[in-house]
Amino acid sequence: MMPVDSPRAQDGEFEGEVPVRIPLVLLLTLRDLDTPEDPRELEEVDFSLNLRRRLGLSSVVLKQIRRYEEEGGDVPAAEVASLFELVAKRIDAPEIFAAAGRRVTHEAFSPGGRVTLRLGWRLIPLRLRRILAWRRVKRIARRLTPSSKIWLVKDMNGLAIKRGLPVLATADRGGSGCEIVSGIIEESFRLYRAGEGGVSHPQCEASGGEYCLWVIEPTPSADA
């Protein structure tokens, strides 16, 4: 089990449980990023000196991946919070979290659902596709932060999350953990062909904001 060493976790701030697939995907993303294209490079790595750079290949992480894969079910939010804090120490943490968010979202669609979207999206008006994309984002965010308040900010075309962020606020090094939600938004809009555009995070609870806010200003895709 990942160590629950966060003072906030020990105080019982992080309530609820998170589907195991979310922390598992984060660890898989970390492992894949730290695995060199040429395996021979590992023969030259001194893990005692490069543990942070190759954290995804450490015995602790690999053991945890196996445990998550074997046990399934849900994981205490406090345990996932400690994992987020660990990953947040990496200099490339924003990229890791964003990639994990995209991966979780992609996996949330069944193969049949992805085929249906790919073949039938032209039959759904763009406005409705954007509504469906936001609903998907909100549904996944609810699983990620089970005890938070989550709502859509329609006039800003965004998503807001408030109340401690049982998972996300633990990655308080510049709010890097919040990038997992940015990845969820990006992938949801891509899958629904709801428009192209960058996701911004203008307000962060981890850095003193009243709540976290993500905004996307999608422009119609070339083939929309």
Secondary structure, 3 states (H helix, E strand, C coil): CCCCCCHHHHCCCCCCEEECHHHHHHHHHHHHHHCCCCHHHHHHCCCCCCCCCCHHHCHHHHHHHHHHHHHCCEEEHHHHHHHHHHHHCCCCHHHHHHHHHHHHHHHHCCHHHHHHHHHHHHHCCHHHHHHHHHHHHHHHHHHHCCCCEEEEEHHHCEEEEECCCCCHHHCCCCCHHHHHHHHHHHHHHHHCCCCECCEEEEECHHHCCCCEEEEECCECCCCC
